Amino acid sequence: MNRAQRQDAIGRVMRDAARKAPMLTISGEPHVYVPDCGIYCRFTWNDLGDALYDAMRELGVKDGDFGKIDVIVKLMMRVVGTKEAVIDNSVVVMSNGVYDTNDHVLKPYDQRFVSVSRVDYPYGERFVSEKWNVFLQQMLPNRDHQKLLQEVLAMAYIDRTKVKLEYLTILKGSGSNGKS
């Protein structure tokens, strides 16, 4: 096999890898799925070129075949660019899985859930945050006010395309307690 044939073969393998890999674009930026934490992480095309270079070195590809890395990265960019995704606002990625706010169920990490952020604490049906409770007790000793504040904060997770909701909240009180 001559150099051109080897470089074409490498290009075909990498293009197929890009098709099968959990890589996609979000708002035009490339992202790769990280199974350990259940989110998509942004990367640059230079990162991809560097990773490709390292993989080719490790596989023992001949020095003369490295000249086409830029062309191979462009091929992969075209493939990944066709896999545009939108962040799924109905899920919250947590340290122990993905909480689906549509089904109200904790699910295992899965690349179908497109998210770029996660909270580093576990979901638990009866989870109680001691820090949050201490904060509430210090800032809002009245239990009715505590419940109201928690209800207002929970509204951030309501899908406005499914539920029509109009709510005005005015926070009043002494200073230096986190109203603004």
N, CA and C atoms as a LAMMPS dump frame, in Angstrom:
ITEM: TIMESTEP
0
ITEM: NUMBER OF ATOMS
540
ITEM: BOX BOUNDS ff ff ff
-5.0000000000000000e+02 5.0000000000000000e+02
-5.0000000000000000e+02 5.0000000000000000e+02
-5.0000000000000000e+02 5.0000000000000000e+02
ITEM: ATOMS id mol type element x y z
1 1 1 N 0.855 -1.169 0
2 1 2 C 0 0 0
3 1 3 C 0.906 1.238 0
4 2 1 N 0.667 2.164 -0.929
5 2 2 C 1.506 3.368 -0.967
6 2 3 C 0.983 4.417 0.027
7 3 1 N 1.73 5.519 0.143
8 3 2 C 1.4 6.546 1.13
9 3 3 C -0.014 7.104 0.913
10 4 1 N -0.384 7.438 -0.3
11 4 2 C -1.707 8.001 -0.594
12 4 3 C -2.808 7.026 -0.192
13 5 1 N -2.616 5.752 -0.466
14 5 2 C -3.616 4.743 -0.092
15 5 3 C -3.73 4.62 1.425
16 6 1 N -2.586 4.658 2.102
17 6 2 C -2.61 4.587 3.576
18 6 3 C -3.328 5.791 4.162
19 7 1 N -3.033 6.981 3.62
20 7 2 C -3.668 8.203 4.127
21 7 3 C -5.167 8.183 3.856
22 8 1 N -5.582 7.699 2.697
23 8 2 C -7.011 7.568 2.406
24 8 3 C -7.676 6.591 3.371
25 9 1 N -6.989 5.483 3.646
26 9 2 C -7.536 4.486 4.576
27 9 3 C -7.702 5.09 5.968
28 10 1 N -6.705 5.855 6.415
29 10 2 C -6.793 6.511 7.731
30 10 3 C -7.972 7.486 7.731
31 11 1 N -8.122 8.246 6.652
32 11 2 C -9.239 9.193 6.541
33 11 3 C -10.589 8.502 6.622
34 12 1 N -10.736 7.355 5.924
35 12 2 C -11.998 6.603 5.953
36 12 3 C -12.296 6.096 7.36
37 13 1 N -11.281 5.544 8.014
38 13 2 C -11.47 5.025 9.371
39 13 3 C -11.896 6.143 10.317
40 14 1 N -11.246 7.285 10.227
41 14 2 C -11.553 8.389 11.137
42 14 3 C -12.918 9.001 10.837
43 15 1 N -13.296 9.083 9.562
44 15 2 C -14.622 9.594 9.204
45 15 3 C -15.698 8.662 9.76
46 16 1 N -15.496 7.349 9.635
47 16 2 C -16.443 6.388 10.207
48 16 3 C -16.484 6.5 11.726
49 17 1 N -15.312 6.701 12.332
50 17 2 C -15.261 6.867 13.791
51 17 3 C -16.059 8.097 14.209
52 18 1 N -15.961 9.187 13.452
53 18 2 C -16.704 10.411 13.776
54 18 3 C -18.206 10.181 13.65
55 19 1 N -18.622 9.353 12.669
56 19 2 C -20.05 9.041 12.513
57 19 3 C -20.574 8.274 13.715
58 20 1 N -19.784 7.321 14.207
59 20 2 C -20.228 6.433 15.278
60 20 3 C -19.987 7.004 16.673
61 21 1 N -19.048 7.922 16.789
62 21 2 C -18.662 8.442 18.108
63 21 3 C -19.752 9.337 18.688
64 22 1 N -19.797 9.427 20.009
65 22 2 C -20.773 10.314 20.652
66 22 3 C -20.291 11.773 20.587
67 23 1 N -20.07 12.238 19.362
68 23 2 C -19.666 13.629 19.138
69 23 3 C -20.774 14.309 18.358
70 24 1 N -21.042 15.562 18.717
71 24 2 C -22.051 16.342 18.024
72 24 3 C -21.725 17.813 18.183
73 25 1 N -22.517 18.645 17.542
74 25 2 C -22.331 20.079 17.717
75 25 3 C -23.541 20.652 18.44
76 26 1 N -23.273 21.607 19.298
77 26 2 C -24.314 22.345 20.016
78 26 3 C -24.036 23.805 19.736
79 27 1 N -24.995 24.48 19.109
80 27 2 C -24.821 25.877 18.687
81 27 3 C -23.56 26.038 17.841
82 28 1 N -23.283 25.052 16.994
83 28 2 C -22.144 25.123 16.09
84 28 3 C -20.799 24.758 16.702
85 29 1 N -20.771 24.488 17.994
86 29 2 C -19.514 24.137 18.674
87 29 3 C -19.434 22.624 18.876
88 30 1 N -18.266 22.02 18.623
89 30 2 C -18.141 20.575 18.782
90 30 3 C -18.13 20.153 20.255
91 31 1 N -18.812 19.051 20.544
92 31 2 C -18.872 18.492 21.898
93 31 3 C -18.718 16.982 21.808
94 32 1 N -18.182 16.385 22.855
95 32 2 C -18.049 14.936 22.936
96 32 3 C -18.687 14.486 24.246
97 33 1 N -19.361 13.337 24.205
98 33 2 C -20.029 12.81 25.39
99 33 3 C -19.015 12.163 26.319
100 34 1 N -19.111 12.474 27.597
101 34 2 C -18.225 11.904 28.608
102 34 3 C -19.072 11.002 29.509
103 35 1 N -18.999 9.685 29.294
104 35 2 C -19.884 8.764 30.015
105 35 3 C -19.751 8.807 31.531
106 36 1 N -18.552 9.062 32.047
107 36 2 C -18.348 9.06 33.499
108 36 3 C -19.202 10.091 34.214
109 37 1 N -19.495 11.212 33.549
110 37 2 C -20.264 12.257 34.225
111 37 3 C -21.563 12.605 33.497
112 38 1 N -21.855 11.942 32.391
113 38 2 C -23.146 12.081 31.75
114 38 3 C -23.393 13.379 31.008
115 39 1 N -22.34 14.108 30.645
116 39 2 C -22.542 15.377 29.939
117 39 3 C -21.684 15.431 28.675
118 40 1 N -22.026 16.386 27.824
119 40 2 C -21.224 16.668 26.642
120 40 3 C -20.257 17.794 26.98
121 41 1 N -18.993 17.595 26.661
122 41 2 C -17.963 18.599 26.927
123 41 3 C -17.487 19.197 25.612
124 42 1 N -17.33 20.5 25.602
125 42 2 C -16.873 21.202 24.408
126 42 3 C -15.403 20.877 24.162
127 43 1 N -15.035 20.76 22.905
128 43 2 C -13.634 20.608 22.54
129 43 3 C -13.377 21.442 21.296
130 44 1 N -12.122 21.644 20.987
131 44 2 C -11.782 22.41 19.784
132 44 3 C -11.314 21.438 18.713
133 45 1 N -11.318 21.916 17.474
134 45 2 C -10.828 21.072 16.383
135 45 3 C -9.332 20.834 16.54
136 46 1 N -8.623 21.773 17.162
137 46 2 C -7.194 21.545 17.44
138 46 3 C -7.024 20.395 18.431
139 47 1 N -7.935 20.322 19.431
140 47 2 C -7.896 19.196 20.377
141 47 3 C -8.047 17.876 19.623
142 48 1 N -8.977 17.869 18.669
143 48 2 C -9.206 16.659 17.874
144 48 3 C -7.96 16.308 17.059
145 49 1 N -7.352 17.3 16.439
146 49 2 C -6.128 17.068 15.677
147 49 3 C -5.017 16.514 16.545
148 50 1 N -4.877 17.07 17.76
149 50 2 C -3.856 16.575 18.692
150 50 3 C -4.134 15.129 19.101
151 51 1 N -5.405 14.823 19.389
152 51 2 C -5.769 13.457 19.779
153 51 3 C -5.535 12.488 18.625
154 52 1 N -5.85 12.924 17.421
155 52 2 C -5.627 12.093 16.242
156 52 3 C -4.133 11.835 16.052
157 53 1 N -3.336 12.877 16.199
158 53 2 C -1.878 12.74 16.086
159 53 3 C -1.373 11.721 17.104
160 54 1 N -1.808 11.868 18.37
161 54 2 C -1.357 10.951 19.425
162 54 3 C -1.78 9.509 19.123
163 55 1 N -3.019 9.337 18.644
164 55 2 C -3.503 7.989 18.328
165 55 3 C -2.699 7.378 17.184
166 56 1 N -2.411 8.176 16.162
167 56 2 C -1.633 7.671 15.033
168 56 3 C -0.223 7.272 15.481
169 57 1 N 0.382 8.086 16.349
170 57 2 C 1.715 7.761 16.895
171 57 3 C 1.668 6.431 17.642
172 58 1 N 0.632 6.305 18.501
173 58 2 C 0.506 5.105 19.327
174 58 3 C 0.274 3.86 18.47
175 59 1 N -0.419 4.024 17.357
176 59 2 C -0.696 2.891 16.467
177 59 3 C 0.469 2.572 15.534
178 60 1 N 1.518 3.379 15.599
179 60 2 C 2.695 3.11 14.782
180 60 3 C 2.58 3.553 13.335
181 61 1 N 1.747 4.549 13.083
182 61 2 C 1.609 5.074 11.721
183 61 3 C 2.939 5.697 11.314
184 62 1 N 3.3 5.501 10.063
185 62 2 C 4.59 5.993 9.562
186 62 3 C 4.629 7.517 9.546
187 63 1 N 5.822 8.061 9.81
188 63 2 C 5.994 9.515 9.886
189 63 3 C 5.478 10.244 8.654
190 64 1 N 5.654 9.681 7.494
191 64 2 C 5.225 10.346 6.265
192 64 3 C 3.726 10.489 6.127
193 65 1 N 2.961 9.755 6.923
194 65 2 C 1.5 9.794 6.82
195 65 3 C 0.863 10.878 7.693
196 66 1 N 1.673 11.604 8.445
197 66 2 C 1.125 12.614 9.346
198 66 3 C 0.777 13.917 8.627
199 67 1 N 1.194 14.054 7.399
200 67 2 C 0.957 15.285 6.647
201 67 3 C -0.504 15.549 6.331
202 68 1 N -1.352 14.558 6.447
203 68 2 C -2.765 14.705 6.083
204 68 3 C -3.675 14.875 7.303
205 69 1 N -3.121 15.098 8.478
206 69 2 C -3.959 15.228 9.678
207 69 3 C -4.977 16.352 9.507
208 70 1 N -4.574 17.496 8.976
209 70 2 C -5.514 18.613 8.805
210 70 3 C -6.676 18.234 7.895
211 71 1 N -6.373 17.499 6.83
212 71 2 C -7.424 17.06 5.903
213 71 3 C -8.37 16.092 6.612
214 72 1 N -7.816 15.178 7.404
215 72 2 C -8.631 14.2 8.132
216 72 3 C -9.511 14.913 9.156
217 73 1 N -8.961 15.898 9.862
218 73 2 C -9.752 16.659 10.833
219 73 3 C -10.893 17.381 10.117
220 74 1 N -10.647 17.943 8.952
221 74 2 C -11.719 18.617 8.193
222 74 3 C -12.809 17.636 7.785
223 75 1 N -12.422 16.426 7.4
224 75 2 C -13.422 15.392 7.087
225 75 3 C -14.283 15.096 8.319
226 76 1 N -13.616 14.942 9.463
227 76 2 C -14.339 14.657 10.704
228 76 3 C -15.232 15.829 11.097
229 77 1 N -14.754 17.058 10.876
230 77 2 C -15.559 18.255 11.182
231 77 3 C -16.858 18.239 10.39
232 78 1 N -16.767 17.866 9.106
233 78 2 C -17.975 17.829 8.278
234 78 3 C -18.972 16.811 8.816
235 79 1 N -18.463 15.65 9.213
236 79 2 C -19.347 14.606 9.745
237 79 3 C -19.986 15.059 11.055
238 80 1 N -19.173 15.536 11.984
239 80 2 C -19.696 15.97 13.285
240 80 3 C -20.64 17.155 13.11
241 81 1 N -20.345 18.03 12.161
242 81 2 C -21.194 19.192 11.907
243 81 3 C -22.602 18.839 11.465
244 82 1 N -22.793 17.64 10.928
245 82 2 C -24.139 17.219 10.525
246 82 3 C -24.949 16.7 11.705
247 83 1 N -24.302 16.535 12.849
248 83 2 C -24.983 16.004 14.037
249 83 3 C -25.24 17.138 15.034
250 84 1 N -26.043 18.104 14.628
251 84 2 C -26.372 19.252 15.483
252 84 3 C -27.422 18.82 16.509
253 85 1 N -27.239 19.216 17.746
254 85 2 C -28.168 18.856 18.812
255 85 3 C -28.55 20.104 19.604
256 86 1 N -29.61 19.983 20.348
257 86 2 C -30.091 21.063 21.21
258 86 3 C -30.046 20.551 22.648
259 87 1 N -29.629 21.402 23.55
260 87 2 C -29.573 21.026 24.965
261 87 3 C -30.981 20.681 25.44
262 88 1 N -31.096 19.569 26.147
263 88 2 C -32.372 19.09 26.662
264 88 3 C -32.625 19.734 28.024
265 89 1 N -33.493 20.724 28.042
266 89 2 C -33.77 21.44 29.294
267 89 3 C -34.702 20.68 30.226
268 90 1 N -35.135 19.506 29.826
269 90 2 C -36.029 18.734 30.688
270 90 3 C -35.267 17.764 31.588
271 91 1 N -33.926 17.781 31.511
272 91 2 C -33.147 16.883 32.361
273 91 3 C -32.162 17.667 33.215
274 92 1 N -31.873 17.098 34.38
275 92 2 C -30.861 17.647 35.274
276 92 3 C -29.868 16.515 35.531
277 93 1 N -28.629 16.698 35.082
278 93 2 C -27.614 15.665 35.27
279 93 3 C -27.041 15.834 36.673
280 94 1 N -27.043 14.734 37.42
281 94 2 C -26.588 14.75 38.805
282 94 3 C -25.472 13.717 38.96
283 95 1 N -24.882 13.654 40.125
284 95 2 C -23.735 12.76 40.314
285 95 3 C -24.12 11.284 40.259
286 96 1 N -25.397 10.956 40.401
287 96 2 C -25.801 9.549 40.367
288 96 3 C -26.748 9.21 39.213
289 97 1 N -26.875 10.109 38.243
290 97 2 C -27.735 9.813 37.103
291 97 3 C -28.336 11.079 36.523
292 98 1 N -29.36 10.89 35.703
293 98 2 C -30.028 12.009 35.029
294 98 3 C -31.479 12.046 35.499
295 99 1 N -31.861 13.148 36.125
296 99 2 C -33.246 13.291 36.566
297 99 3 C -34.052 13.863 35.418
298 100 1 N -35.042 13.108 34.971
299 100 2 C -35.915 13.511 33.869
300 100 3 C -37.13 14.211 34.467
301 101 1 N -37.248 15.504 34.22
302 101 2 C -38.353 16.263 34.815
303 101 3 C -39.692 15.982 34.137
304 102 1 N -39.663 15.337 32.969
305 102 2 C -40.926 14.946 32.331
306 102 3 C -41.529 13.728 33.011
307 103 1 N -40.68 12.73 33.274
308 103 2 C -41.139 11.48 33.884
309 103 3 C -41.003 11.476 35.4
310 104 1 N -40.264 12.442 35.937
311 104 2 C -39.979 12.522 37.383
312 104 3 C -39.298 11.246 37.867
313 105 1 N -38.291 10.831 37.08
314 105 2 C -37.567 9.599 37.376
315 105 3 C -36.082 9.849 37.181
316 106 1 N -35.273 9.223 38.042
317 106 2 C -33.827 9.25 37.863
318 106 3 C -33.46 8.133 36.9
319 107 1 N -32.723 8.467 35.851
320 107 2 C -32.341 7.491 34.831
321 107 3 C -30.821 7.395 34.787
322 108 1 N -30.298 6.29 34.249
323 108 2 C -28.831 6.179 34.118
324 108 3 C -28.306 7.174 33.088
325 109 1 N -27.03 7.516 33.215
326 109 2 C -26.402 8.382 32.218
327 109 3 C -26.598 7.78 30.838
328 110 1 N -26.872 8.625 29.866
329 110 2 C -27.079 8.159 28.499
330 110 3 C -26.818 9.324 27.563
331 111 1 N -26.121 9.066 26.466
332 111 2 C -25.777 10.141 25.541
333 111 3 C -26.997 10.724 24.85
334 112 1 N -28.158 10.093 24.964
335 112 2 C -29.388 10.675 24.384
336 112 3 C -29.802 11.952 25.121
337 113 1 N -29.414 12.059 26.398
338 113 2 C -29.733 13.26 27.171
339 113 3 C -28.643 14.293 26.895
340 114 1 N -28.967 15.309 26.132
341 114 2 C -27.968 16.303 25.735
342 114 3 C -27.919 17.399 26.795
343 115 1 N -26.829 17.409 27.534
344 115 2 C -26.626 18.4 28.582
345 115 3 C -25.14 18.738 28.644
346 116 1 N -24.827 19.97 29.004
347 116 2 C -23.433 20.389 29.109
348 116 3 C -23.052 20.77 30.542
349 117 1 N -23.961 20.514 31.478
350 117 2 C -23.642 20.828 32.874
351 117 3 C -24.261 19.778 33.784
352 118 1 N -23.727 19.722 34.991
353 118 2 C -24.279 18.791 35.976
354 118 3 C -24.048 19.354 37.365
355 119 1 N -24.857 18.89 38.286
356 119 2 C -24.677 19.266 39.684
357 119 3 C -23.948 18.113 40.364
358 120 1 N -23.017 18.431 41.217
359 120 2 C -22.182 17.4 41.835
360 120 3 C -22.739 16.903 43.162
361 121 1 N -24.01 16.581 43.163
362 121 2 C -24.594 15.896 44.307
363 121 3 C -25.654 14.933 43.791
364 122 1 N -25.937 13.906 44.571
365 122 2 C -26.85 12.866 44.092
366 122 3 C -28.312 13.265 44.225
367 123 1 N -29.118 12.712 43.335
368 123 2 C -30.564 12.851 43.473
369 123 3 C -31.034 11.83 44.489
370 124 1 N -31.932 12.238 45.32
371 124 2 C -32.595 11.341 46.254
372 124 3 C -33.999 11.857 46.47
373 125 1 N -34.968 10.953 46.449
374 125 2 C -36.357 11.387 46.55
375 125 3 C -36.617 12.174 47.832
376 126 1 N -35.958 11.803 48.873
377 126 2 C -36.142 12.479 50.166
378 126 3 C -34.877 13.242 50.568
379 127 1 N -34.113 13.656 49.592
380 127 2 C -32.853 14.348 49.866
381 127 3 C -33.117 15.673 50.575
382 128 1 N -32.383 15.916 51.628
383 128 2 C -32.503 17.167 52.371
384 128 3 C -31.103 17.773 52.462
385 129 1 N -30.984 19.008 52.056
386 129 2 C -29.703 19.692 52.127
387 129 3 C -29.622 20.459 53.44
388 130 1 N -28.693 20.056 54.265
389 130 2 C -28.525 20.737 55.547
390 130 3 C -28.115 22.195 55.354
391 131 1 N -27.219 22.454 54.389
392 131 2 C -26.785 23.835 54.135
393 131 3 C -27.97 24.706 53.732
394 132 1 N -28.829 24.16 52.856
395 132 2 C -30.001 24.907 52.412
396 132 3 C -30.93 25.186 53.593
397 133 1 N -31.155 24.187 54.429
398 133 2 C -32.036 24.375 55.579
399 133 3 C -31.481 25.4 56.571
400 134 1 N -30.182 25.374 56.785
401 134 2 C -29.556 26.364 57.667
402 134 3 C -29.74 27.759 57.072
403 135 1 N -29.482 27.896 55.761
404 135 2 C -29.67 29.182 55.082
405 135 3 C -31.113 29.665 55.24
406 136 1 N -32.071 28.787 54.974
407 136 2 C -33.485 29.181 55.093
408 136 3 C -33.828 29.627 56.51
409 137 1 N -33.346 28.881 57.489
410 137 2 C -33.639 29.235 58.885
411 137 3 C -33.055 30.602 59.261
412 138 1 N -31.843 30.881 58.75
413 138 2 C -31.205 32.158 59.062
414 138 3 C -31.894 33.315 58.356
415 139 1 N -32.246 33.127 57.083
416 139 2 C -32.779 34.224 56.282
417 139 3 C -34.297 34.337 56.329
418 140 1 N -34.969 33.203 56.459
419 140 2 C -36.43 33.184 56.467
420 140 3 C -36.932 32.248 57.57
421 141 1 N -37.008 32.705 58.781
422 141 2 C -37.434 31.813 59.864
423 141 3 C -38.894 31.35 59.733
424 142 1 N -39.718 32.122 59.012
425 142 2 C -41.127 31.778 58.849
426 142 3 C -41.262 30.598 57.866
427 143 1 N -41.841 29.461 58.309
428 143 2 C -41.955 28.248 57.478
429 143 3 C -42.775 28.498 56.21
430 144 1 N -43.822 29.309 56.287
431 144 2 C -44.627 29.602 55.095
432 144 3 C -43.798 30.356 54.055
433 145 1 N -42.962 31.279 54.514
434 145 2 C -42.101 32.026 53.598
435 145 3 C -41.054 31.095 52.97
436 146 1 N -40.539 30.15 53.76
437 146 2 C -39.577 29.173 53.239
438 146 3 C -40.196 28.349 52.11
439 147 1 N -41.405 27.859 52.33
440 147 2 C -42.08 27.05 51.309
441 147 3 C -42.351 27.871 50.053
442 148 1 N -42.737 29.122 50.231
443 148 2 C -43.002 29.991 49.082
444 148 3 C -41.725 30.216 48.268
445 149 1 N -40.614 30.491 48.942
446 149 2 C -39.353 30.696 48.238
447 149 3 C -38.942 29.437 47.466
448 150 1 N -39.092 28.285 48.081
449 150 2 C -38.743 27.041 47.403
450 150 3 C -39.639 26.792 46.188
451 151 1 N -40.905 27.161 46.301
452 151 2 C -41.822 27.031 45.166
453 151 3 C -41.399 27.953 44.023
454 152 1 N -41.024 29.182 44.347
455 152 2 C -40.587 30.142 43.33
456 152 3 C -39.322 29.635 42.638
457 153 1 N -38.361 29.126 43.397
458 153 2 C -37.124 28.612 42.806
459 153 3 C -37.389 27.377 41.943
460 154 1 N -38.33 26.552 42.338
461 154 2 C -38.658 25.347 41.567
462 154 3 C -39.265 25.692 40.209
463 155 1 N -39.83 26.861 40.08
464 155 2 C -40.435 27.268 38.806
465 155 3 C -39.414 27.374 37.682
466 156 1 N -38.161 27.488 38.031
467 156 2 C -37.114 27.534 37
468 156 3 C -37.047 26.225 36.221
469 157 1 N -37.567 25.148 36.786
470 157 2 C -37.516 23.839 36.131
471 157 3 C -38.799 23.494 35.374
472 158 1 N -39.745 24.397 35.351
473 158 2 C -41.003 24.135 34.653
474 158 3 C -40.848 24.488 33.181
475 159 1 N -41.233 23.557 32.331
476 159 2 C -41.165 23.76 30.881
477 159 3 C -42.326 24.662 30.472
478 160 1 N -41.995 25.903 30.115
479 160 2 C -43.034 26.882 29.775
480 160 3 C -43.765 26.562 28.466
481 161 1 N -43.24 25.613 27.68
482 161 2 C -43.959 25.217 26.471
483 161 3 C -45.093 24.256 26.801
484 162 1 N -45.056 23.675 28.006
485 162 2 C -46.095 22.724 28.408
486 162 3 C -47.057 23.294 29.444
487 163 1 N -46.584 24.258 30.213
488 163 2 C -47.397 24.819 31.285
489 163 3 C -47.391 26.335 31.161
490 164 1 N -48.599 26.916 31.088
491 164 2 C -48.681 28.376 31.079
492 164 3 C -48.64 28.819 32.534
493 165 1 N -47.7 29.686 32.813
494 165 2 C -47.491 30.089 34.194
495 165 3 C -47.123 31.565 34.24
496 166 1 N -47.876 32.312 34.976
497 166 2 C -47.551 33.721 35.19
498 166 3 C -47.445 33.932 36.686
499 167 1 N -46.309 34.425 37.096
500 167 2 C -46.045 34.548 38.523
501 167 3 C -45.122 35.734 38.733
502 168 1 N -45.444 36.586 39.648
503 168 2 C -44.588 37.72 39.98
504 168 3 C -44.162 37.559 41.433
505 169 1 N -42.871 37.618 41.64
506 169 2 C -42.338 37.488 42.991
507 169 3 C -41.591 38.763 43.34
508 170 1 N -41.907 39.304 44.484
509 170 2 C -41.195 40.475 44.991
510 170 3 C -40.587 40.071 46.332
511 171 1 N -39.277 40.171 46.387
512 171 2 C -38.58 39.846 47.624
513 171 3 C -38.331 41.139 48.389
514 172 1 N -38.747 41.177 49.64
515 172 2 C -38.511 42.363 50.446
516 172 3 C -37.984 41.949 51.808
517 173 1 N -37.299 42.875 52.432
518 173 2 C -36.756 42.579 53.753
519 173 3 C -35.45 43.324 53.961
520 174 1 N -34.801 42.996 55.058
521 174 2 C -33.543 43.662 55.39
522 174 3 C -32.467 43.283 54.363
523 175 1 N -31.371 44.005 54.376
524 175 2 C -30.307 43.803 53.399
525 175 3 C -29.388 42.641 53.733
526 176 1 N -28.508 42.342 52.796
527 176 2 C -27.444 41.334 52.946
528 176 3 C -27.944 39.932 53.226
529 177 1 N -29.047 39.558 52.573
530 177 2 C -29.524 38.193 52.759
531 177 3 C -29.816 37.49 51.433
532 178 1 N -29.308 38.007 50.32
533 178 2 C -29.386 37.283 49.052
534 178 3 C -30.588 37.571 48.182
535 179 1 N -31.277 38.674 48.396
536 179 2 C -32.453 38.966 47.578
537 179 3 C -32.105 39.303 46.134
538 180 1 N -31.004 39.984 45.927
539 180 2 C -30.711 40.465 44.558
540 180 3 C -29.869 39.489 43.78
